[in-house]
């Protein structure tokens, strides 16, 4: 099970890394935020003290400041806000900063210019200034999700993973009925990335299930959800999703491998082998069949049938003669059966295909010295 978990974890982390570089959300600048902020039962107002380098997430463990009444923008201030936004959208960040700061001077208690200035400062790589302005925004708009989300982006960029996780959780809790599907998914993907880093696969399963509701046709999300459930110890619960995915995309090798891993983890290696055999005709390339055969070899070896495992690994090399991993696995299995000549040949082929692999060279040398 340790090998299976490590394989699944590597795949999950690889997928999560695709969305690891989070970007700022700008939705609050386009919805007339000053008209949507007053609500009852809002969360505690976070501290607006400038954070020190390496400090915890804004507001963490600090006293709250009194809530401030939001002052609506006048017509002239709305025009100035539009000019600032136009400068920002034109990437004229120096002018946008000047205009936003001018507007803040005129009306400090409206959240819109604080939000715009935060985005502008972030674009100028002034994360400290952006974080301060986002704290002002959160103090004035505690029910908006953009504040904690964008603070989470800054925390992620600074490597403060625990802070980022808490901020993304806060944003996810606030965004209902505020964000469209694209923005909701952006927040949830950021949360999923941090949950993956923390290896909290139970929470990750909940987040990915929410993403699947937003985009039920996204097969990669379906796979990630099944994978997270498996890693959280709910492999049996993941099975319906894996089979649904394979019905829609029967050629997916990753789903077939996951299915086999689930059955192995359930103590059903024979079922895993049958599923791998069934997947082989569905895949499109010899390289894909080679991957399936390698997994079959590993399952057979776990059951103690090393002879059949050797044949499966050998078949994997025939399906993909450039697969160095397949030759190395065949060498390992043959060595375990005391087939020294066969192991030498297999390891030699692996080294020829990947001469930079120290592991393959060491295995070949060890086999030759026996």
Secondary structure, DSSP 8 states (H G I E B T S, - for coil): -HHHHHHHHHHHHHHHHTT-S-----GGGGTTGGGS---TT-------S---TT--STTTTS------------HHHHHHHHHHHHHHHTT-HHHHHHHHHHHHHH-TT-HHHHHHHHHHHHHTT-HHHHHHHHHHHHHH-TT-HHHHHHHHHHHHHTT-HHHHHHHHHHHHHH-TTTS-HHHHHHHHHHHHHHHHHTT-HHHHHHHHHHHHHHTTT-HHHHHHHHHHHHHTT-HHHHHHHHHHHHHH-TT-HHHHHHHHHHHHHTT-HHHHHHHHHHHHTTSSSHHHHHHHHHHHHHHHHHHT-HHHHHHHHHHHHHH-TT-HHHHHHHHHHHHHTT-HHHHHHHHHHHHHH-TT-HHHHHHHHHHHT-
